Amino acid sequence: VPVTKPIVYTEPSSGAVEYVGNITLKCTVEKGTRVVYQWRKNGKPLHASPTYTFSSNNATVLIVPVVKEDIGNYSCLVSNPVSAMESEITAPTIYYGPYGLRVKSDKGLNIGAVFTVDMGEVILFDCSADSNPPNTYSWIQRADNTTHVIKYGPHLEVVSDKVPQKTIDYMCRAFNNVTGKRDETHFTVVVTSVGLEKLAQKGKSLSSLAVITGISLFLILAMAFLFIWKRYQPHRGIMFMFSRPEADYRKAQTFSGHESALDDFGIYEFVAIPDLANGSRVSSQSVPGSDFVPGQDMLSTVYEVIQHIPEQPQQDHQQ
């Protein structure tokens, strides 16, 4: 007769506490002859050991005592010469822990059980441990040889600039209310002012850099403006107007190219163009009666406006 699909029963169905309780797994089939039973854990054959004890026909397995390592997926495979069937997966409940209690932080330097944080920082601590069911956590602060609970839950937030002292001792306690076991870990928080000093130094550095940058930019703009001004400034002299003495007009006839100074009336422009190869050539001889001043700017243009023409003596006109 072919076997039917087996069913596995767990006793107790509510689970067992590690190192305290036992678990029994029973495999049953409604139909089938000459049935052979085989147990599997996580898909692999389960063999007899100090922890696992099988009945005479292997239909029952006893786990004594249960431990955390017994957690897994169990199934029963039944077969006979004409058929084979496997049960659904069953996972017995085992209560254990807490194990591996530890505290972590989202920032700060952690060396062993000492956490170093900067003044002004807000640091979040997380307390965790492996346990079934999940633990209940409590945070305890130690000061002056006394302890008091400051918070419940897996997380603790510490505002470093609000702590009463620079070094604070804390303790995280985990408790499993089913196993009745608890564990605790101690750690120390050291608050330093290094962060503020670094921030101040950084601010000073940024301020100095801003000043240097501003001065450099100002000098660059000033030099650029001076260069442009010199590059595009016309090479002209100072325009000025004045009345020359009568004697100067008489003397000027020698150079005017005319017999009368009346023909010399007007605006004159004298432009001296420097010779780049030989340099500016300026006559070193003084011209009698002229207003030439040695060393005058060779790049200047002088505008002279004759406003007054002196009356010439009669004998000059007759000549």
Buried (B, 14 or more C-beta within 10 A) or exposed (E): EEBBEBBBEBBEEEBBBBEEBEBBBBBBBEEBEEBBBBBBBEEEEBEEEEBBBBEEEBBBBBBEBBEBEBBBEBBBBBBBEEBEBBBEEBEBBBBBBBBEBEBEBEEBEBEEEEBBBBBEBEBEBBBBBBBBBBBBBBBBBBEEEEEEEEBEEBEBEBEBEEBEEEEBBBBBBBBBEBBEBBBBBEBBBBBBBEBEEEBEEEEEEEEEEEEEEEEEEEEEEEEEEEEEEEEEEEEEBEEEEEEBEBEBBBBBBEEBEEEBBEEBEEEEEEEBEEEEEEEEEEEEEEEEBEEEEEEBEBBEBBBBEBEEBBEBEEEEEEE
